[in-house]
Amino acid sequence: MNLPPELKYTASHEWARLEADGTVSVGITDHAQEQLGDIVFVEPPKVGRQVAAGESVGVVESVKAASDIYAPLAGEVVANNDELGASPERINADAYGAWMYRLKPADAADLAKLLDSAAYAKASAE
Amino acid sequence: MLKTTPLNAIHRAAGARMVDFGGWDMPVNYGSQIEEHHAVRRSAGVFDVSHMRSVDLEGKGVRDFLRFALANDVAKLKLPGKALYSCLLDESAGVIDDLIAYYFRDDWFRLVVNAGTADGDIDWLHRLNALAGHGVALRSRDDLAMIAVQGPQAREAFWRAFPETRAATESLVPFQAARVGDDIVVARTGYTGEDGFEVSCPADEVATLWNGVVAAGARPCGLGARDTLRLEAGMNLYGQDMDTGASPFDAGLAWTVDLAGARGFFGRKALEARPRACDFLGLVLEDKGGVLRAHQIVLAERGEGEITSGTFSPTLGVSIALARLPVGTAPGEKVRVQVRDKELAARVVKPPFVRHGKPLI
C-alpha cells in the first residue's frame, strides 16, 4: 500500500497533511482511489464552511459509484483545489498530490489524534 | 464460494481487480476502466463472458417450442447460424430474462442467457416444455466458456490470432454465427455497440483464444467497461433496466416482441392486456454536479420517473442514463433529476447514445 509516512489518515480513507502556513490539506488515499476506480467528479466543501471532525463534507464520484468524503478535523474550509473540477482523474494519477480542500484547524493538536500510516494500513486491511 | 471461469488465473496474473458479480469472481478492470472503454471504441478489447450460460435445445419440435417460449419469433431464422435477441416472458408478461437464440439445425437451437438468471430460465423452459409437449431436450452447456472480442479492429485481431477461422467467419453479418470446430462457435454479436465476435468454446480451450487475441492486440477489458459501453449503446442490463416487474414495452424492448400474426407465445395475452407503465428513454445530464445513477428520481412534465442505469459516459464526457419516464414523455424534453441533495437539469433523448465510435446525441 502506498502510504507516505509523513501524512495522517482516517479510517474513512482520507489523508491529511499539515502545510507550512498552518492549514491542513485533505485528499483521499491511494487505496481509496484504487477501490473507486476512474474518478469523474469531485465536490469539495465550500470555502468558509465550518466543519466538524468526521462530518460528511463532500463527494467523490467514480465511473462506478459515489462516495462521501469526510472532514478529518474540525475547522474552517479555506481553499478548494479547483484543478480537480476539470481534471478529477488527477486523483487516480497522484492521490497524495491531488488535495481536495484545505482546512484551518480549530485545534492543530487534533492532527495528532489521526491514524499514522501503519494504523491506517491495519484499519483498511480489515 | 464464488464461481470462477477458466480464465480466473489469467485475470489475476494480469493484475485485474476482481469483484463478486452475481456469485462469479470476475474482473471489473485491469487498471483503468475508462482506458479499456476507449480501447473498445477505438481499436479492440476482449472480455471474459464465460459466466453467461449456453443452453442447447434439441429435438424435432425445437423451432415450434421456441416460437411458443419466446416473445420474438425464431421463424425469422432461416439460415443456419442466424440469431435473434428476445425476451422470455412470464404469465404476466414480466421479463424473466433477455437472451440470444441461435439456429444451428432444424433440430438444434442454442440460447445464450444471463449468468444470474440461467438456472431459473432452465427451470422455466422445462415447465414450458412440459406444457407445450414438443418433447425438446434441454442441455445446459456448463462445459463451454466464452469471450467477446469487440471494437472496430476486433475481427481483424481475431483473424490475426486464428487465421484458419477467417474463411468461415469473414462473410458473417451481424447476428450470424459460424461453427468453426466441433464445439467452437464464432458469432458476430456483442454488448458494446461496436463490431466484433462472441466466441464460445470448450472450457479448456478458452485460454488459447484469450491469449491469442490479446497477443494480436486486443486489450483485456473488465465488466466495468462492459457496463459503460453497453449503456452508451443503449442496451439494457437484466436486473437493472428490466426484470419480472417490467414488460418489454416498459423496458424499451417493443422491437424485440413479434406480434405479427396470431402466434400464441407465452405471455402474449398478458402483454396485450397490460397497460403501458412508462416510456423507457435516455437522459443526458446538462448540469455539472454529479453522476446519474440507478434509482435516482426524475421530475418530468408528466410526473415522476426513475433512472434504471446511469453512469459517466467516457465517449461523450457527460453523465448519461436509461430511465423509466411518464408515458408521453418525448425526446427533447427537459427534466430534473434528484442527485443527492440537488436537482440537476437533464435532457431526454432516444437511445443509443453512441454507436460504432460515433456520438448520436
Interface residues (C-beta under 8 A of the other chain):
Chain A: E34 G37 D38 V40 F41 E43 V59 E61 V63 K64 A65 A66 E89 N92
Chain B: R17 V28 N29 S32 Q33 I34 G224 T228 K288 G289 G290 V291 R293 T311 F312 P314 S319 R340
